Amino acid sequence: MNAHPAAIKTSLEYQEMCNDLRGMLLLFAIFTNLSFGSVAKLGAVSNSKALPTGVRVTSGSAIIEITALRDDVVRIRIGPNRQLPEDASWAALPSARQAKVNVTAASDSSGVGFTTKFLRVQVERTTSRIVVKDLQGNILQEDAPGWPVEFHDASFRIYKTMPDDEHYFGLGDKVGPLDRRQQSFTLWNTDAFGFQESTDPIYKSIPFFLAVRGARATGIFFDDTWRSNFDFGKGHHGIYSYGAEGGAIDYYLLYGPDAKHVLSSYAWLTGATPLPPLWAFGYQQSRYSYETEARVREIADKLRADKIPSDAIYLDIDYQQNNRPFTVDPQKFPHFPQMLEDLKKQDFRIVTITDLHIAHLPNAGYAPYDSGMAGDHFVKNPDGSTYVGPVWPGPSVFPEFTRQSTREWWGTLYKDFVSQGVAGFWNDMNEPAVFVPSKTMPENTPHRIDEPGFKTRVASHVEIHDVFGMENCRATYEGLLKLAPNQRPFVLTRASYAGGQRFASTWTGDNSSTWNHLRMTTPMLLNLGLSGFAFSGADVGGFAGTPQPDLLTRWIQLATFQPIDRNHTEKGSADQEPWVHGPEQENNRRRYIEERYRLLPYLYTTAEEMSRTGLPIVRPLFLEFPNATSDNHPLDIDVGSQFLFGPDLMVAPAPYPDSLKPYEVQLPPGDWYDYWTGAKVASGEKISVIAVKPNLDTLPVYVREGTIIPVQPLTQSTNEVPQGPLTLRVYPGKNCKGSLYQDDGKTRNYLKGDFMRMQFACEAAGNSVKVHIGAHEGTYKPWWLQIQVEVYGYDSTATYSLANAAPQAAIADPEHHRVLLTVADDGQAKDISVTAAP
């Protein structure tokens, strides 16, 4: 059989193959279409069988089974050797994989298949090519003509046609532009310190992407844990493809038609992010490392003295004794429990790092090692001895997280920290990183799978590598729930796989203190959010190096409007706290951190939606405005740096953040308001373009019409009860609405119904605006007794009245183009009418 250019999976393979004569001969054979090597393709359909939920097809020795889990979700499994692969997954939830819906068989002379309420699936008889359409006949996905699937011994690759107007998003925090088109990526979790714009792979492997074509969106989840590759037209014009070095062909197609529905379906399939504790939305201060107890206390005191709102301080590896996980250095931190108690009184939470490598210390009284050895919990070499690799503590052993019993043991290691009051845990180095040339364990390292839902067996490291970090976080998360069942765990991870959002938040890894890395932050976080990891962040100021003063200020401004706001830097760099570089820079940075705390009701409400639906906190424009452009291509392709913070705030940093050159901001159709001034800046049925001149004082932010944003009085931490009324910022326009969600921010009582929800609406007619404040829904009692309503779009005085009440004067604020009024909130619904003076 003939090899094909698309069989070469990555540009790295080109380089490696050219290193020896055989590689050069193979390249020659591929590009001259000569027969070389073992390649097998699917052929004609030899047999087919209609199933209640789909269809099973035989093509030579291959079996293809396509089933409908829902009317808008289908699963495709292909086994090359007369049997389907094991029906097991580290990522897809059992409840989703076992879901089923009856279908209608739909076969004819050209193909066999079925229909659901939304989809038509067909396997062509002559080629076994799979084509999926909606019921209107629009092709959502089709195998490429000529080679739908190729098997190369143990590896395989799937080829799809790539329309000229289709765009691709996802795959987690890969570097480069937001759109994956014309790019190629390898998924292999890698400790990528110093990564740059062309570095690949990096820390996470999330084989899920959105295909967006016009107003229609389709999601593809390729559930394979082996080293894999995705090529979106870079290797062959008009074709995108994906494949893996081993494992099984098992992928899911999730139909929209809109992208929001696809993301909700992906959350249904792999799980949504649990609602984090409220403190995790506050400002977080970290570095590698705050090396002594005195330094930690000094940082906390300075944050409070300078009135910089903040909630968390992180301890990197130097708080440990000789970098050994689950220890505390008694010389550097002589009063660790007392320090935790004192910081709690200052409303600080402490997050400690707990790397997954355990120091190899036999007969030394190191409890994690001793108990792990006693329980046979560590990874072994092929000869049965314990695998030992060098990491921060020196020679180290690694828990076998593919065993349920090992994960349960790991969870018990947190008992002392939890009882002492540590609030969160940071699982780093879990690619797993090892200080050897390959950066990780040998690929032939065996892993024992002893896990509900899986066959008990031994797997090679190349199969388990990309899920190792996720199962580490799973062990931490589930262990914390056992230790404190009603407290919300906070776990931060560097490495993960699809579905890992169920157990941990994440960040983009060891970025650099450069303007280019600030620019890279937004597309990385957007694609993480589109890949299930909606609660994520990047090291504010950059990890590697020391930021210039203006760079740190710009980064702190941007992080105000991102899910996680954590300032972090490496050992040996200069101080990076908000007060460095003098009072003027500090005042600017403080102002933005303060604005984040005022916006907490809006942010927390958006996060609660995330926990139910999987919709991200930071969003590309096409998610809310799929029809903004004339041909419905994603507006993000044109604007680059702009993004949405929640559904209603659009953040518009300069495309090149170090440039002083004026730039254009494109506002989707409709009315838009300047967030800082309240002035209406755009209006109309088409995209509006406004010119912005950069200045260090202002990060441009805009509010879409028809928005009601809840904000609160300023606090210095999320534990501080706001003093004053809840404020509703009303921006009249089409479909005017808003919502608010509140709970205690700490416990899991909200899962039992202990929360409060409110709905808001407004309607403008002439010179009047009617505002509806919905009743409190739920049992949780909020902190406010009054509501201040700010109605934007007014430059003069106005009156207001409650229903069936006499008109009263509102307070005019022409500088911010608004009027203000305050009403008591007794939990009942209210209607307010605001009328501008003639």
Secondary structure, DSSP 8 states (H G I E B T S, - for coil): -B--GGG---HHHHHHHTTSHHHHHHHHHHHTT-B-S--EE-----EEEEETTEEEEEETTEEEEEEEEETTEEEEEEETTSS------SSS-HHHHT-----EE---SSEEEEE-SSEEEEEETTT--EEEEETTS-EEEEB-TT-SEEEETTEEEEEEE--TTEEEEESSS-SS-SS-TT-EEEE-----TT--TT--S-S-B--EEEEEETTEEEEEEE---SSEEEEESSSSTTEEEEEESSS-EEEEEEE-SSHHHHHHHHHHHH-------GGGGSEEE--TT--SHHHHHHHHHHHHHTT----EEEE-GGGSGGG-TT---TTT-TTHHHHHHHHHHTT-EEEEE--S-EE--TTTT-HHHHHHHHTT-B-B-TTSSB--EEETTEEEE-B-TTBHHHHHHHHHTTHHHHHHT--EEEE-STTT--SSTTSS--TT-EEEEB-TTS--EEEEHHHHHHHHHHHHHHHHHHHHHHHSTTB---EEES--BTTGGGT-EEE--S-BSSHHHHHHHHHHHHHHHTTT--SEE--BT-SBS---HHHHHHHHHHHTTSS-EEE---TTS---STTTT-HHHHHHHHHHHHHHHHTHHHHHHHHHHHHHH---SEE-HHHH-TT-STT---THHHHSS-EEETTTEEE---SSTT--S-EEEEE-SS-EEETTT--EEE-SSS-EEEEE--BTTB--EEEESSEEEEE----SSTTS---S-EEEEEE--TT-EEEEEE--SSBSGGGGT--EEEEEEEEEETTEEEEEE---EES---S-SEEEEEEES--S-EEEEETTS--EE-EEEGGGTEEEEEEE--SS-EEEEEEE--
